[in-house]
Amino acid sequence: MSNYFVPYLGRRPAPALINGHKLLIMAQEESVFDEQLGLIGADRVKRVRVSENREEQERKLAQMAKSVKAGLVIAPGEVSVIDVIRNLELQLPWIQ
């Protein structure tokens, strides 16, 4: 089993809004979110366990993003969520 850490607000995943894009940012290391949950409007991080099978992983993670009508971003472990957000702000075009 693999672990992913997902920001939550209450009982639902908490997507971030970046340049008009609604994105669910998750990571394989909880430390990505240290002290920065407020930036994405989350109140906690929840560990989500998924199968090692690549297809099952993709299906479960996609379902989670779809449940909040968001795209999916998996943050690298060596980068904080603020750095991920800043990079996405630079890379993503604005959507009105």
OpenMM code with the backbone's topology and positions (N, CA, C; nanometers):
from openmm import Vec3, app, unit

residues = "MET SER ASN TYR PHE VAL PRO TYR LEU GLY ARG ARG PRO ALA PRO ALA LEU ILE ASN GLY HIS LYS LEU LEU ILE MET ALA GLN GLU GLU SER VAL PHE ASP GLU GLN LEU GLY LEU ILE GLY ALA ASP ARG VAL LYS ARG VAL ARG VAL SER GLU ASN ARG GLU GLU GLN GLU ARG LYS LEU ALA GLN MET ALA LYS SER VAL LYS ALA GLY LEU VAL ILE ALA PRO GLY GLU VAL SER VAL ILE ASP VAL ILE ARG ASN LEU GLU LEU GLN LEU PRO TRP ILE GLN".split()
positions = [
    Vec3(0.0839, -0.1188, 0.0000),
    Vec3(0.0000, 0.0000, 0.0000),
    Vec3(0.0878, 0.1243, 0.0000),
    Vec3(0.0426, 0.2249, -0.0721),
    Vec3(0.1085, 0.3544, -0.0749),
    Vec3(0.0241, 0.4545, 0.0026),
    Vec3(0.0904, 0.5534, 0.0582),
    Vec3(0.0208, 0.6591, 0.1306),
    Vec3(0.0288, 0.7896, 0.0533),
    Vec3(-0.0813, 0.8611, 0.0510),
    Vec3(-0.0848, 0.9967, -0.0003),
    Vec3(-0.1448, 1.0824, 0.1092),
    Vec3(-0.0971, 1.2031, 0.1204),
    Vec3(-0.1491, 1.2962, 0.2192),
    Vec3(-0.2277, 1.4031, 0.1454),
    Vec3(-0.3513, 1.4217, 0.1903),
    Vec3(-0.4467, 1.5075, 0.1200),
    Vec3(-0.4997, 1.6122, 0.2180),
    Vec3(-0.4985, 1.7398, 0.1791),
    Vec3(-0.5561, 1.8426, 0.2663),
    Vec3(-0.7085, 1.8301, 0.2681),
    Vec3(-0.7655, 1.8446, 0.3862),
    Vec3(-0.9108, 1.8351, 0.4038),
    Vec3(-0.9617, 1.9577, 0.4773),
    Vec3(-1.0834, 1.9947, 0.4455),
    Vec3(-1.1579, 2.0935, 0.5209),
    Vec3(-1.2843, 2.0231, 0.5663),
    Vec3(-1.2913, 1.9967, 0.6923),
    Vec3(-1.4030, 1.9182, 0.7430),
    Vec3(-1.3946, 1.7752, 0.6911),
    Vec3(-1.4997, 1.7311, 0.6242),
    Vec3(-1.5052, 1.5926, 0.5769),
    Vec3(-1.4705, 1.5765, 0.4288),
    Vec3(-1.4321, 1.6859, 0.3630),
    Vec3(-1.4070, 1.6802, 0.2187),
    Vec3(-1.2659, 1.7252, 0.1861),
    Vec3(-1.2092, 1.6725, 0.0789),
    Vec3(-1.0795, 1.7227, 0.0337),
    Vec3(-1.0892, 1.8726, 0.0049),
    Vec3(-0.9792, 1.9441, 0.0303),
    Vec3(-0.9774, 2.0894, 0.0143),
    Vec3(-0.8925, 2.1287, -0.1065),
    Vec3(-0.9565, 2.1581, -0.2189),
    Vec3(-0.8799, 2.2013, -0.3365),
    Vec3(-0.8354, 2.3469, -0.3220),
    Vec3(-0.7294, 2.3810, -0.3924),
    Vec3(-0.6799, 2.5186, -0.3983),
    Vec3(-0.7296, 2.5814, -0.5280),
    Vec3(-0.7490, 2.7116, -0.5266),
    Vec3(-0.7872, 2.7840, -0.6472),
    Vec3(-0.6663, 2.8658, -0.6906),
    Vec3(-0.6094, 2.8306, -0.8062),
    Vec3(-0.4875, 2.8943, -0.8559),
    Vec3(-0.5133, 2.9421, -0.9988),
    Vec3(-0.5096, 3.0725, -1.0175),
    Vec3(-0.5338, 3.1336, -1.1487),
    Vec3(-0.6639, 3.0847, -1.2123),
    Vec3(-0.7645, 3.0627, -1.1296),
    Vec3(-0.8936, 3.0164, -1.1800),
    Vec3(-0.9047, 2.8660, -1.1948),
    Vec3(-0.7963, 2.7946, -1.1697),
    Vec3(-0.7957, 2.6480, -1.1763),
    Vec3(-0.8200, 2.5922, -1.0364),
    Vec3(-0.9117, 2.5011, -1.0253),
    Vec3(-0.9395, 2.4339, -0.8985),
    Vec3(-0.8561, 2.3061, -0.8961),
    Vec3(-0.7600, 2.2985, -0.8024),
    Vec3(-0.6655, 2.1870, -0.7995),
    Vec3(-0.6570, 2.1248, -0.6609),
    Vec3(-0.6604, 1.9937, -0.6572),
    Vec3(-0.6390, 1.9208, -0.5329),
    Vec3(-0.4913, 1.8835, -0.5276),
    Vec3(-0.4194, 1.9435, -0.4337),
    Vec3(-0.2766, 1.9174, -0.4190),
    Vec3(-0.2585, 1.8110, -0.3124),
    Vec3(-0.1894, 1.7047, -0.3479),
    Vec3(-0.1593, 1.5993, -0.2510),
    Vec3(-0.0130, 1.5624, -0.2620),
    Vec3(0.0364, 1.4875, -0.1643),
    Vec3(0.1782, 1.4526, -0.1628),
    Vec3(0.1972, 1.3170, -0.0964),
    Vec3(0.3124, 1.2579, -0.1195),
    Vec3(0.3432, 1.1308, -0.0545),
    Vec3(0.4142, 1.1523, 0.0792),
    Vec3(0.4458, 1.2775, 0.1108),
    Vec3(0.5056, 1.3107, 0.2396),
    Vec3(0.4213, 1.4181, 0.3072),
    Vec3(0.3842, 1.3932, 0.4310),
    Vec3(0.2997, 1.4866, 0.5044),
    Vec3(0.3688, 1.6213, 0.5259),
    Vec3(0.5005, 1.6207, 0.5331),
    Vec3(0.5765, 1.7423, 0.5613),
    Vec3(0.5585, 1.8497, 0.4536),
    Vec3(0.5133, 1.8137, 0.3362),
    Vec3(0.4874, 1.9111, 0.2300),
    Vec3(0.3900, 2.0183, 0.2786),
    Vec3(0.2987, 1.9817, 0.3676),
    Vec3(0.1939, 2.0720, 0.4140),
    Vec3(0.2246, 2.1395, 0.5472),
    Vec3(0.3403, 2.1149, 0.6054),
    Vec3(0.3736, 2.1699, 0.7367),
    Vec3(0.3428, 2.3184, 0.7471),
    Vec3(0.2607, 2.3523, 0.8461),
    Vec3(0.2320, 2.4913, 0.8805),
    Vec3(0.1699, 2.5734, 0.7672),
    Vec3(0.1250, 2.5117, 0.6610),
    Vec3(0.0782, 2.5890, 0.5457),
    Vec3(-0.0612, 2.5494, 0.4984),
    Vec3(-0.1373, 2.4829, 0.5820),
    Vec3(-0.2706, 2.4383, 0.5402),
    Vec3(-0.3649, 2.5544, 0.5110),
    Vec3(-0.3474, 2.6640, 0.5831),
    Vec3(-0.4332, 2.7792, 0.5626),
    Vec3(-0.4236, 2.8372, 0.4223),
    Vec3(-0.3104, 2.8169, 0.3556),
    Vec3(-0.2921, 2.8687, 0.2204),
    Vec3(-0.3900, 2.8075, 0.1210),
    Vec3(-0.4329, 2.6870, 0.1485),
    Vec3(-0.5258, 2.6205, 0.0572),
    Vec3(-0.6638, 2.6007, 0.1207),
    Vec3(-0.6844, 2.6632, 0.2357),
    Vec3(-0.8155, 2.6566, 0.2986),
    Vec3(-0.8464, 2.5234, 0.3641),
    Vec3(-0.7440, 2.4544, 0.4090),
    Vec3(-0.7633, 2.3244, 0.4746),
    Vec3(-0.7445, 2.3379, 0.6253),
    Vec3(-0.8021, 2.2446, 0.6996),
    Vec3(-0.7830, 2.2458, 0.8443),
    Vec3(-0.7061, 2.1245, 0.8961),
    Vec3(-0.6812, 2.0291, 0.8077),
    Vec3(-0.6046, 1.9102, 0.8476),
    Vec3(-0.5566, 1.8362, 0.7238),
    Vec3(-0.4656, 1.7429, 0.7466),
    Vec3(-0.4175, 1.6556, 0.6397),
    Vec3(-0.4604, 1.5140, 0.6750),
    Vec3(-0.5142, 1.4457, 0.5770),
    Vec3(-0.5601, 1.3083, 0.5974),
    Vec3(-0.4745, 1.2135, 0.5137),
    Vec3(-0.4342, 1.1032, 0.5742),
    Vec3(-0.3601, 1.0003, 0.5016),
    Vec3(-0.4590, 0.9117, 0.4273),
    Vec3(-0.4328, 0.8941, 0.2987),
    Vec3(-0.5161, 0.8086, 0.2149),
    Vec3(-0.4286, 0.6941, 0.1663),
    Vec3(-0.4707, 0.5741, 0.1934),
    Vec3(-0.3951, 0.4560, 0.1515),
    Vec3(-0.4503, 0.4053, 0.0201),
    Vec3(-0.3586, 0.3778, -0.0715),
    Vec3(-0.3994, 0.3245, -0.2013),
    Vec3(-0.3134, 0.2038, -0.2342),
    Vec3(-0.3646, 0.1225, -0.3206),
    Vec3(-0.2959, 0.0017, -0.3641),
    Vec3(-0.1659, 0.0371, -0.4362),
    Vec3(-0.0741, -0.0566, -0.4415),
    Vec3(0.0505, -0.0390, -0.5170),
    Vec3(0.0248, -0.0471, -0.6681),
    Vec3(-0.0879, -0.1047, -0.7067),
    Vec3(-0.1234, -0.1174, -0.8472),
    Vec3(-0.1464, 0.0208, -0.9069),
    Vec3(-0.0713, 0.0541, -1.0101),
    Vec3(-0.0734, 0.1875, -1.0709),
    Vec3(-0.2129, 0.2273, -1.1186),
    Vec3(-0.2832, 0.1369, -1.1833),
    Vec3(-0.4168, 0.1675, -1.2348),
    Vec3(-0.5147, 0.1963, -1.1215),
    Vec3(-0.5072, 0.1166, -1.0150),
    Vec3(-0.5953, 0.1392, -0.9007),
    Vec3(-0.5629, 0.2709, -0.8316),
    Vec3(-0.4332, 0.3030, -0.8222),
    Vec3(-0.3925, 0.4316, -0.7635),
    Vec3(-0.4523, 0.5468, -0.8429),
    Vec3(-0.4327, 0.5428, -0.9732),
    Vec3(-0.4835, 0.6498, -1.0589),
    Vec3(-0.6345, 0.6633, -1.0478),
    Vec3(-0.7036, 0.5519, -1.0433),
    Vec3(-0.8494, 0.5538, -1.0347),
    Vec3(-0.8954, 0.6169, -0.9023),
    Vec3(-0.8349, 0.5761, -0.7911),
    Vec3(-0.8769, 0.6275, -0.6604),
    Vec3(-0.8442, 0.7760, -0.6466),
    Vec3(-0.7253, 0.8166, -0.6900),
    Vec3(-0.6874, 0.9570, -0.6793),
    Vec3(-0.7732, 1.0446, -0.7705),
    Vec3(-0.8029, 0.9949, -0.8901),
    Vec3(-0.8892, 1.0688, -0.9825),
    Vec3(-1.0306, 1.0822, -0.9263),
    Vec3(-1.0800, 0.9786, -0.8620),
    Vec3(-1.2133, 0.9845, -0.8013),
    Vec3(-1.2171, 1.0898, -0.6911),
    Vec3(-1.1093, 1.0977, -0.6130),
    Vec3(-1.1033, 1.1949, -0.5053),
    Vec3(-1.1072, 1.3372, -0.5618),
    Vec3(-1.0293, 1.3621, -0.6662),
    Vec3(-1.0287, 1.4943, -0.7295),
    Vec3(-1.1647, 1.5246, -0.7917),
    Vec3(-1.2235, 1.4264, -0.8552),
    Vec3(-1.3539, 1.4447, -0.9190),
    Vec3(-1.4622, 1.4761, -0.8153),
    Vec3(-1.4485, 1.4210, -0.6957),
    Vec3(-1.5488, 1.4441, -0.5910),
    Vec3(-1.5584, 1.5912, -0.5518),
    Vec3(-1.4511, 1.6677, -0.5753),
    Vec3(-1.4526, 1.8115, -0.5462),
    Vec3(-1.4409, 1.8943, -0.6747),
    Vec3(-1.4599, 1.8269, -0.7883),
    Vec3(-1.4557, 1.8909, -0.9209),
    Vec3(-1.3269, 1.9704, -0.9403),
    Vec3(-1.2141, 1.9014, -0.9181),
    Vec3(-1.0832, 1.9656, -0.9273),
    Vec3(-0.9868, 1.8803, -1.0077),
    Vec3(-0.8830, 1.9456, -1.0574),
    Vec3(-0.7721, 1.8736, -1.1172),
    Vec3(-0.6848, 1.8189, -1.0046),
    Vec3(-0.5875, 1.7396, -1.0405),
    Vec3(-0.5030, 1.6743, -0.9408),
    Vec3(-0.3573, 1.7120, -0.9616),
    Vec3(-0.2898, 1.7483, -0.8514),
    Vec3(-0.1471, 1.7776, -0.8530),
    Vec3(-0.0836, 1.6972, -0.7412),
    Vec3(0.0197, 1.6206, -0.7753),
    Vec3(0.0944, 1.5473, -0.6729),
    Vec3(0.2261, 1.6204, -0.6526),
    Vec3(0.2404, 1.6794, -0.5348),
    Vec3(0.3576, 1.7597, -0.5029),
    Vec3(0.4767, 1.6698, -0.4725),
    Vec3(0.5949, 1.7080, -0.5198),
    Vec3(0.7149, 1.6319, -0.4849),
    Vec3(0.7461, 1.6497, -0.3364),
    Vec3(0.8057, 1.5496, -0.2770),
    Vec3(0.8305, 1.5496, -0.1335),
    Vec3(0.9287, 1.6533, -0.0844),
    Vec3(1.0204, 1.6958, -0.1672),
    Vec3(1.1229, 1.7891, -0.1226),
    Vec3(1.0816, 1.9357, -0.1357),
    Vec3(0.9570, 1.9626, -0.1719),
    Vec3(0.9088, 2.0987, -0.1950),
    Vec3(0.7892, 2.1246, -0.1040),
    Vec3(0.7823, 2.2447, -0.0473),
    Vec3(0.6676, 2.2780, 0.0375),
    Vec3(0.5489, 2.3173, -0.0500),
    Vec3(0.4315, 2.3141, 0.0070),
    Vec3(0.3105, 2.3454, -0.0684),
    Vec3(0.3129, 2.4902, -0.1176),
    Vec3(0.3731, 2.5815, -0.0440),
    Vec3(0.3813, 2.7202, -0.0902),
    Vec3(0.4639, 2.7296, -0.2176),
    Vec3(0.5701, 2.6510, -0.2271),
    Vec3(0.6509, 2.6509, -0.3496),
    Vec3(0.5746, 2.5897, -0.4667),
    Vec3(0.4966, 2.4883, -0.4397),
    Vec3(0.4135, 2.4269, -0.5446),
    Vec3(0.3124, 2.5288, -0.5955),
    Vec3(0.2485, 2.6001, -0.5034),
    Vec3(0.1488, 2.7000, -0.5416),
    Vec3(0.2136, 2.8112, -0.6234),
    Vec3(0.3267, 2.8615, -0.5785),
    Vec3(0.3950, 2.9679, -0.6533),
    Vec3(0.4323, 2.9222, -0.7944),
    Vec3(0.4814, 2.8000, -0.8058),
    Vec3(0.5177, 2.7468, -0.9369),
    Vec3(0.3940, 2.7351, -1.0266),
    Vec3(0.2853, 2.6860, -0.9715),
    Vec3(0.1621, 2.6740, -1.0501),
    Vec3(0.1095, 2.8106, -1.0917),
    Vec3(0.1218, 2.9111, -1.0046),
    Vec3(0.0781, 3.0456, -1.0397),
    Vec3(0.1561, 3.0994, -1.1601),
    Vec3(0.2835, 3.0640, -1.1664),
    Vec3(0.3662, 3.1083, -1.2785),
    Vec3(0.3389, 3.0297, -1.4064),
    Vec3(0.3071, 2.9007, -1.3931),
    Vec3(0.2937, 2.8131, -1.5082),
    Vec3(0.1542, 2.8074, -1.5685),
    Vec3(0.0528, 2.8228, -1.4866),
    Vec3(-0.0847, 2.8079, -1.5355),
    Vec3(-0.1386, 2.9389, -1.5923),
    Vec3(-0.2059, 2.9321, -1.7051),
    Vec3(-0.2693, 3.0530, -1.7589),
    Vec3(-0.3922, 3.0878, -1.6729),
    Vec3(-0.4294, 3.2113, -1.6760),
    Vec3(-0.5498, 3.2542, -1.6053),
    Vec3(-0.6745, 3.2043, -1.6774),
    Vec3(-0.7694, 3.1582, -1.6000),
    Vec3(-0.8999, 3.1201, -1.6540),
    Vec3(-1.0022, 3.2132, -1.5923),
    Vec3(-1.0803, 3.2772, -1.6744),
    Vec3(-1.1811, 3.3726, -1.6255),
    Vec3(-1.3116, 3.3025, -1.6036),
] * unit.nanometer
topology = app.Topology()
chain = topology.addChain("A")
for resn in residues:
    res = topology.addResidue(resn, chain)
    for name in ("N", "CA", "C"):
        topology.addAtom(name, app.Element.getBySymbol(name[0]), res)
